[in-house]
């Protein structure tokens, strides 16, 4: 049994039976992948909701050829890209 199969078995068991975190019984967790982890409830149990991507404090200003009157599309970190926002 390789590592990925062991992980899938653990996730499946956790999903069905829930798990304890520091003595608090948490219910089952939904089967979604959250790159920045799950939002936690007041007991410290994960919810079926993902944490947002962190916003960078300082973004590098992109060197773009186009001037965008509506501004630039932001990337996953909240920094501007060279892609123009197109009004709908």
N, C-alpha and C positions, 0 to 999 in steps of 0.2 A: 504494500500500500504506500503510495508516494505522499509527499507532504500536502499536495493540493487535495487529494482524496480525504486525508485526515481532517483538513480544515473544513471541507464541505460537510463531513459527518458531524463535526463539532457545531457548525452553524445550524445544521438541520435540527440537532438535538436542542440547541439553545432556542431556536425558533418555536419548537413544539412545546417545550417544558418551561421556558423562561430560565432565569438564573438569579443568583444572589450577588449583590454588591455590598460588601461590608455588613452582612447580616440582614439586608433589606431584600425581600423577594421581589424581583422584577418580573413582569409578565413577558410574554413572547414579543420578540422584536420583528418588525416587518423585514422582508427580504430585499432591501435596497442597499446599494453601495453609496456611502457618503464619503467623498474625498476628504472633507474636513471634519468628519465625525458626525455623530447624531446629536441633536439637541437633547439636553437632559431635563427631566422633570425635577420638582422640588426634592424628591427622595434620592436623586442621583441615578435614576433609571433612564435608559435611552428611549426616546420617542421615535415615531415613524416620520421624522422630519430631519432634514440635513442642515448642518451649520452652514452659513454663507461663507463664501471665500473671503479671506482677510483682505482688507484694503491697504495697499502700500502707503506708507507715509510720504515717500518721495518717488515720483515717477520720472523716468527719463523722458524728455520731450522728444517726440519722434521728428525726424527730418523728412517732411512730406513735401511733395511737389504741388499738391492741390491745396487750394484754400477752400475750406468748407464753411459756408454761410450758416449752416445749422449746427456746426460743431463736429467733433469726431466720435466715432464709435469707440467705446471703452472695451478693454480686454477683460479677462477673467479676474485680474488683480485690480481692476478699476482705473487702469491707466489708459490714456488716449492712444489710439492706433492711427494709421494714415487713411483709414476708411471713413468716408463722409457719411453723416447721418442723412438719410433720404426721407423727407417728410411723406407721410402716407395720405 
